[in-house]
Amino acid sequence: MDDLKLACERHLLRQLTTKSVFPLLVQADLYGVASLKESCIKYVLFHSPQLTTAAWKKFISAVRPKLFAEVVIRVALNGID
């Protein structure tokens, strides 16, 4: 079963786009898939300049405040040593 979970996670990560990352991040958080959640957050960090205002607004409306705060803090601290 773990192999199937890992295969599914890898497939989802290969399909990530700036449009799909936030919905997938919400689902990963909701279902407690920590590694997928972390991968999505890293994708957001790397691609934040390409993320549209509309994508951020959809994300804000779809998440719990704790997840939103976690992502915003990580984006804000990205590149700070």
C-alpha positions as CSV (number, residue, x, y, z in Angstrom):
1,M,0.0,0.0,0.0
2,D,2.8,2.4,0.8
3,D,4.2,1.8,-2.8
4,L,0.9,2.8,-4.2
5,K,0.7,6.0,-2.1
6,L,4.2,6.9,-3.2
7,A,3.4,6.2,-6.8
8,C,0.3,8.4,-6.6
9,E,2.2,11.2,-4.9
10,R,4.9,11.1,-7.5
11,H,2.3,11.3,-10.3
12,L,0.6,14.2,-8.7
13,L,3.9,16.1,-8.3
14,R,4.7,15.6,-12.0
15,Q,1.4,17.2,-12.8
16,L,1.9,20.3,-10.7
17,T,1.3,23.7,-12.3
18,T,0.7,27.2,-10.9
19,K,-3.0,26.4,-11.3
20,S,-3.0,23.0,-9.6
21,V,-0.6,23.6,-6.7
22,F,-3.0,25.3,-4.3
23,P,-5.8,22.8,-4.6
24,L,-3.4,20.0,-4.2
25,L,-1.8,21.7,-1.2
26,V,-5.2,22.0,0.4
27,Q,-5.9,18.3,-0.1
28,A,-2.5,17.3,1.2
29,D,-3.1,19.3,4.3
30,L,-6.6,18.0,4.8
31,Y,-5.6,14.4,4.5
32,G,-2.3,14.7,6.4
33,V,0.0,13.9,3.6
34,A,3.0,15.7,5.0
35,S,5.5,15.0,2.2
36,L,3.1,16.1,-0.5
37,K,2.2,19.2,1.4
38,E,5.9,20.1,1.8
39,S,6.5,19.5,-1.9
40,C,3.6,21.8,-2.8
41,I,5.0,24.5,-0.4
42,K,8.4,24.2,-2.1
43,Y,6.7,24.5,-5.5
44,V,5.0,27.7,-4.3
45,L,8.3,29.1,-3.0
46,F,10.1,28.4,-6.3
47,H,7.2,29.6,-8.5
48,S,5.8,32.4,-6.4
49,P,6.6,35.0,-9.1
50,Q,4.4,33.1,-11.6
51,L,1.5,32.7,-9.2
52,T,-1.4,35.0,-10.2
53,T,-3.4,37.1,-7.8
54,A,-6.4,35.0,-8.8
55,A,-4.6,31.8,-7.7
56,W,-3.8,33.4,-4.4
57,K,-7.3,34.6,-3.9
58,K,-8.7,31.1,-4.6
59,F,-6.2,29.7,-2.1
60,I,-7.1,32.1,0.6
61,S,-10.8,31.3,0.2
62,A,-10.2,27.5,0.3
63,V,-8.0,27.1,3.3
64,R,-7.9,27.1,7.0
65,P,-6.1,30.1,8.4
66,K,-3.3,28.0,9.9
67,L,-2.3,26.6,6.4
68,F,-2.5,30.0,4.8
69,A,-0.3,31.5,7.5
70,E,2.2,28.7,7.1
71,V,2.5,29.2,3.4
72,V,2.7,33.0,3.6
73,I,5.4,32.8,6.3
74,R,7.4,30.4,4.2
75,V,7.1,32.6,1.2
76,A,8.1,35.7,3.2
77,L,11.1,34.0,4.7
78,N,12.2,32.4,1.4
79,G,15.8,33.5,0.7
80,I,16.4,34.9,4.2
81,D,19.4,33.2,5.8
